[in-house]
Amino acid sequence: MGRLFSVITTLFLIALLGMGCISFKQPIKLPPTQGLIGQVFEQKGNAMPQKGKPISKGQGYATNIYVFEPTNMTSVSSLSGGLYTKPATQLLGTFPTDSTGHFSISLPPGKYSILVGYEGAYFVPFFNQYNELAVVQVLPSLFQSMDVIINVKASF
């Protein structure tokens, strides 16, 4: 009887130790580690720098940020003043800004074309020396800052 009690006790202790190794916690979701962060602004009216007045980026503008594969000028048609048709390259994602134009986009490392929705078209914030549309490079473990100023309705 004493031997049976000893075996049962040993098995119970082994079971308790095994239960201690099992985790019942939910997996921890880590925050995004790289991508783009910034704000979209809209300039209207006279945007000429004036003596004694600070230069204004304009007002925060709620819209969508469109992330495409790196895109060349040959894949879009110009509409007017920085506005273009949808590129022929693949759309990788659409990301809304908040009501003041702020955005934070988590992306894997790589190169992307970043376009901004504006009045039914795509606003291109800049071009590079290879005629690529707003190409940015996302690096590992880094959020790159990017402010966009839509100046279609501004005069200079």
C-alpha positions as CSV (number, residue, x, y, z in Angstrom):
1,M,0.0,0.0,0.0
2,G,2.9,2.4,0.8
3,R,4.5,1.6,-2.5
4,L,1.2,2.4,-4.4
5,F,0.9,5.7,-2.5
6,S,4.5,6.6,-3.4
7,V,3.9,5.9,-7.1
8,I,0.7,7.9,-7.2
9,T,2.3,10.8,-5.4
10,T,5.3,10.7,-7.8
11,L,3.0,10.7,-10.9
12,F,0.9,13.5,-9.4
13,L,4.1,15.6,-8.8
14,I,5.3,15.0,-12.4
15,A,1.9,16.0,-13.7
16,L,2.0,19.2,-11.7
17,L,5.5,20.0,-13.0
18,G,4.3,19.4,-16.5
19,M,1.4,21.7,-16.1
20,G,3.8,24.5,-15.0
21,C,5.5,24.3,-18.4
22,I,2.2,24.8,-20.3
23,S,1.3,28.5,-21.1
24,F,-2.3,29.5,-21.2
25,K,-1.6,33.1,-22.1
26,Q,-2.6,34.7,-25.4
27,P,0.3,35.3,-27.8
28,I,1.7,38.8,-27.4
29,K,1.2,40.9,-30.5
30,L,4.2,43.1,-31.1
31,P,3.7,46.7,-32.3
32,P,4.7,47.4,-35.9
33,T,8.4,48.1,-36.3
34,Q,8.7,50.0,-39.6
35,G,6.8,52.0,-42.1
36,L,5.6,55.5,-42.7
37,I,4.3,58.2,-40.4
38,G,3.2,61.7,-41.2
39,Q,0.4,64.1,-42.1
40,V,-1.4,65.3,-45.2
41,F,-2.0,69.0,-45.6
42,E,-4.0,71.0,-48.2
43,Q,-2.8,74.5,-49.3
44,K,-5.4,76.8,-50.8
45,G,-5.2,80.4,-52.1
46,N,-2.1,82.6,-51.9
47,A,0.8,80.4,-50.7
48,M,3.6,82.8,-51.5
49,P,6.0,83.4,-48.7
50,Q,5.4,86.8,-47.1
51,K,7.8,88.8,-45.1
52,G,7.1,88.6,-41.4
53,K,4.7,85.7,-41.8
54,P,5.5,82.0,-41.1
55,I,5.3,79.6,-44.1
56,S,2.1,77.5,-43.7
57,K,1.8,73.9,-44.8
58,G,-2.0,74.4,-44.9
59,Q,-4.7,72.6,-43.1
60,G,-4.7,68.9,-42.2
61,Y,-6.6,67.0,-44.9
62,A,-8.5,63.7,-44.3
63,T,-8.0,61.3,-47.2
64,N,-6.5,57.9,-48.2
65,I,-2.9,57.0,-48.7
66,Y,-2.3,54.6,-51.6
67,V,0.7,52.3,-51.5
68,F,1.8,50.9,-54.9
69,E,4.7,48.9,-56.2
70,P,7.4,51.4,-57.4
71,T,5.7,53.3,-60.2
72,N,7.1,55.1,-63.2
73,M,5.6,58.1,-65.0
74,T,4.8,55.9,-68.0
75,S,2.1,54.0,-66.1
76,V,-0.1,57.1,-65.4
77,S,-1.8,59.9,-67.3
78,S,-1.5,63.5,-66.1
79,L,-4.8,65.2,-65.3
80,S,-3.6,68.6,-64.0
81,G,-1.4,70.2,-61.4
82,G,0.0,67.1,-59.8
83,L,-3.1,65.0,-60.2
84,Y,-2.9,61.7,-62.1
85,T,-4.9,58.7,-63.1
86,K,-4.6,55.4,-61.2
87,P,-1.2,53.8,-62.0
88,A,-1.0,50.5,-63.9
89,T,1.2,49.0,-61.2
90,Q,-0.2,46.9,-58.4
91,L,-1.9,48.6,-55.5
92,L,-0.5,47.1,-52.3
93,G,-2.8,48.8,-49.8
94,T,-5.1,51.7,-49.0
95,F,-4.7,53.5,-45.7
96,P,-7.0,56.2,-44.3
97,T,-5.7,59.2,-42.5
98,D,-7.5,60.5,-39.5
99,S,-9.7,63.7,-39.6
100,T,-6.6,65.9,-39.4
101,G,-4.6,64.0,-42.1
102,H,-2.3,62.1,-39.7
103,F,-1.3,58.6,-40.7
104,S,0.8,55.7,-39.6
105,I,1.4,52.8,-42.0
106,S,3.2,49.6,-41.1
107,L,5.0,48.2,-44.1
108,P,7.6,45.5,-44.6
109,P,11.1,46.7,-45.7
110,G,11.2,47.6,-49.4
111,K,10.5,50.4,-52.0
112,Y,7.0,51.8,-52.6
113,S,5.2,54.6,-54.5
114,I,3.1,56.6,-52.1
115,L,0.1,58.5,-53.7
116,V,-2.6,60.5,-52.0
117,G,-6.3,60.5,-52.9
118,Y,-7.5,64.0,-53.9
119,E,-10.9,64.8,-55.5
120,G,-11.3,61.5,-57.3
121,A,-7.7,61.4,-58.6
122,Y,-4.2,60.6,-57.3
123,F,-1.9,63.4,-56.0
124,V,1.8,62.7,-56.6
125,P,3.9,64.5,-53.9
126,F,7.2,64.2,-55.7
127,F,9.2,62.5,-58.4
128,N,12.8,61.2,-58.4
129,Q,15.5,61.4,-61.0
130,Y,14.3,58.2,-62.6
131,N,10.8,59.6,-63.2
132,E,9.3,57.4,-60.5
133,L,6.3,58.6,-58.6
134,A,7.0,59.4,-54.9
135,V,9.2,56.3,-54.2
136,V,10.1,55.8,-50.6
137,Q,12.3,53.1,-49.1
138,V,11.1,51.5,-45.8
139,L,14.1,50.3,-43.8
140,P,13.9,47.6,-41.1
141,S,13.0,48.9,-37.6
142,L,12.5,52.5,-38.7
143,F,9.4,54.6,-39.2
144,Q,10.1,57.2,-41.9
145,S,8.5,60.6,-41.5
146,M,6.6,61.9,-44.6
147,D,4.5,65.0,-44.7
148,V,2.5,65.6,-47.9
149,I,1.4,69.1,-49.0
150,I,-1.4,69.0,-51.6
151,N,-1.0,72.4,-53.4
152,V,-3.3,71.9,-56.4
153,K,-5.5,74.8,-55.3
154,A,-2.6,77.1,-54.1
155,S,-1.2,79.9,-56.1
156,F,2.5,80.9,-55.9
